[in-house]
């Protein structure tokens, strides 16, 4: 049993950032999709507006989880944290626009199932967000 634990721990430590991103990203994804579903189907909100509201909540959640658990940012002073947060939000605005375009085309113009379109948009967003976070926002400072 100890060997199995050591093997698992070794794999986790080797791929810690990616595994943590998947875990916290999945939680943010669930939060986003559930909020979207509730706003659209229970509150009868228009899809593009519901997407923006769920996005705002999830961006705040994702910033803190990415900062602390995934990329383990070492920025401590207010100016560095503020810059990091603004970069994070800026990158997320770009992927929000991508998802809004997917929703506009898929739901509004093509009249596809709103949850299917939301899931397709989320896949594109998740990949884009990881790349932007890894290469721009939380990259190691020299």
Residue pairs with C-beta under 8 A, 6 or more apart in sequence:
12 19
17 70
17 71
20 69
20 70
21 66
21 70
21 130
21 133
24 62
24 65
24 66
24 69
24 70
25 62
25 126
25 129
25 130
27 65
28 58
28 61
28 62
28 65
29 122
29 126
31 54
31 57
31 58
31 61
32 54
32 55
32 58
32 122
33 54
33 115
33 118
33 119
33 122
35 50
35 53
35 54
35 57
35 58
36 47
36 50
36 51
36 54
36 118
37 115
39 45
39 49
39 50
39 53
39 54
40 47
40 50
40 114
43 50
45 53
47 103
47 107
47 108
47 114
47 118
48 100
48 103
48 104
48 108
51 96
51 99
51 100
51 103
51 118
51 121
52 96
52 100
55 92
55 96
55 99
59 88
59 89
59 92
62 88
62 92
62 129
63 85
63 88
63 89
66 88
66 133
66 138
67 73
67 84
67 88
67 138
70 133
70 138
71 133
71 134
71 137
71 138
73 81
73 84
73 138
74 141
75 81
75 83
75 84
84 137
84 138
87 136
87 137
88 133
88 137
91 129
91 132
91 133
91 136
91 137
92 129
94 128
94 132
95 124
95 125
95 128
95 129
95 132
96 125
98 121
98 124
98 125
98 128
99 121
99 122
99 124
99 125
102 117
102 120
102 121
102 124
103 114
103 117
103 118
103 121
106 112
106 116
106 117
106 120
106 121
107 114
107 117
